[in-house]
Amino acid sequence: GGLTLTPPQGSIGVDRFNDVAGPAALATMAKAKQVGGCYYPVSMHNAVSQWVAEVPKADYQALVEVMRADSFYSQSTVSGVTVFSYTITEDTMIGQMTTHYAYGFIGDVWIAIIHNASGDYTQSGVDSVLAANPWLLTSSG
């Protein structure tokens, strides 16, 4: 056996989300009927994580209202999906690290994208969910 330097990638549970999300997001994720997550390393210190959760709109509305009322969050529309974004910069052992959060909502689906890589992964994250579930754009009501 040799030394493996490739970070793991693939499916992840909500544990990582639970470690970094705020109280309103945690309460909303706890109401999910089902959740799928994936983790993709971009470099040794940077990664993109994405979760797609089935959460009835009535159950995520409180989270949306919290974000809509707070100027800390910016609201936009990405491929027809309402997205709230924010960024946090922290000092770490390897220097400053900026983490980007994007929460997208359409129909009964919540798309949560968290990453500390350069660039914006919101568009590709939303588009991948819509490509796999094109009916979301016609049934979002």
N, C-alpha and C positions, 0 to 999 in steps of 0.2 A: 504494500500500500504506500501511496505517496501522499504528499500534502495537497489538500483540496483548497483552492483559493476562490472557487466560484460560490457566491452566496446562493442560498436556496431561493427558489422561485416556485410559484404555483398557488394552490388553494390555501386560504387562511380562514380561520374563524373570526369571531368578533372580539377576541381577547385584546388584540392590538388596538382596535377601535376603542374598546372600553378603557384602555390606558391613556388615551389622548383626547377623547371627546369631553365636552362640557355636560353639565347636569341635564339640560333640556334635550340634548342629542341622545344621551344615555337613556333617558326615560322614553324617548321615542323608539329607539332601537329595541328596547325591551318589549315593545308592542308588536314587533315584526312577526308576521306569520311564517316567513321563511327568509333566510339571508344566505347569499353566496359571496365569497370574498376571494380576491387574488392579490398576490404580492409579486412585484417585479423589481429586482435590483437594477439600478441604472449604473452604479459604480460601487466601490467598496463601502462608501459612506452614505450613499443616496439611494432612495427607493420610492416606488409608487405603489400605494395600496388602494384598492377599490372594493367597495361593498355595494351590492345591489340587494335591496330589501323590499319585500312586499309588505307595505304598511298602509292600511286604509287611510284615505285622505283625512278623514275625521280625526284619526289618531296622530297624524303628523302636523295638523294645522296649528297646534300650540307652538311647536318648534318654529314653524314659518312665521308666526306672529312675533315671537321673541326676536328673531333675526330682522324682520321687517321694521321693528320699532327701535332697533339699536343701530346707530350710525357706524359702528365697528364693522358691520357686514355690508358688502356691496351686492346689489341685486342686478342680475342680467338675465338675458335669454340666450340659450345656446341650443341651436337646432330645435327650437320649439319647447325646450325644457326650461322652467324657471330655476335659476341657480343663484345661490347665496355663497359668497366667497369671503374668506379672510385669511390673513397671514400673521404668523407669530415668529419673532426672532428671539432666540435664546443663546446665551453663552454656554458652550459645552467644553469638554476637555480638548476637543480638536479645533476650537474657535467658534465663531458665531454660526449658528445653523438656523435657517429660515424654513419653516414648515408652512405649506399652503394647504388650505382646506377648501373644498367645494362641495356643497350639498345641493343636488338637483332633484326636483320633484315633478312628476308627471303621472297623472292617473293615481293608481295605488302603488306607485314605485318611488323609492328614494334611492338615489345614486350618491354615494359618499366617496369622495376621492381625496386622499391625503398623501402628500408627497413632500420631499425635501430636495428634489432635484431641480436643476435649472430648467426653465421652459414652463409651458402651461399644458397640463395633461387633461384639462377639463373637456375640451372639444373632443379629443379622441376617446375619452372615457364615456362621455354621453353618446357619441356616435356609435360606439361598439354595442352599447345596450340597445339603442334604437335599431341597429342593423339586425340584431338577434330577435328583436320584438317589434317589428314595424307597426303592429296594431296599436301600440301605445300612442302614436301620433293621431290616430283617428278615434280613440276611445277616451281621451284625456278629459273630455267634458269641460 
